[in-house]
Amino acid sequence: MTTSQASLLQISKLNKQYGKFTAVREINLDVDPHQVFGILGPNGAGKTTTLRMITGLIQPTAGTILIDGHDLHKDPMKAKAITGFIPDRPYVYDKLTAFEYLEFIAGLYSLKKSKAADRMHELLHTFHLHEWADSLIESFSHGMKQRLVFAGALLPKPKLLVVDEPMVGLDPKGHKLIKELFVKLTRDEGMTILLSTHTMEVAEQVCSQIAIVNHGQIIAQGSMNDLRMSTGESEGTLEQVFLKLTEEQEEERAAKVAERFGQDPLPATHNAE
């Protein structure tokens, strides 16, 4: 299977259950190559759980995940070898220098030292960290650590880059850098990016396709125009569309609960603008 013939990421009937609580329910997703695909949802919707299952950090209760044709359950090494992950919090070894950290990542992926060294210097320049290449990470700000994690994830040139809340802790310059980088990676390097973010403006600017998740399920999916049409509107920002879709689902859930217990449904609450 090649990316020119099929989706780079295919998810079928993905479920995750913790005891009696279902965090992710029957998620089906096809992500075509060379694009930024957004996964949006309220807090607790199941986004991070889904991303961690895709990266192999959490085992699903049921369902299949194929990354460039490799079954993550049956052939995890091949699937993980072409997947990069940037978590919402930068986990790094504070007692290493920035360059040593990248050397450590290169070793994990068995990259040749000569090629890896050139790539490391290139990434340190890209993320404006070259001046601190020999500085201990413990002296870095949160934003600098986040940029270093980006560099580490991109070092092996993954086909699929999974990104959970990339803008946390970044200043406006960092925001601009990441948005421009996403465009470059998908257009020039053929990478596929799966992005989860609460920054609606960023998602609207860089994502060609978006899935909105609520209560562990995908409630809407498609292009920005597709999402607008699902709300019956021809205009509106992603934030407006997102709020309308998630609030409508909350109203439906409240009505079902009220019907079950023979009560009048409570009115939905809306934020004042």
Order of alpha helices (4+ residues) and beta strands (2+ residues): beta-beta-beta-alpha-beta-beta-alpha-beta-alpha-alpha-alpha-beta-alpha-beta-alpha-beta-beta-alpha-alpha
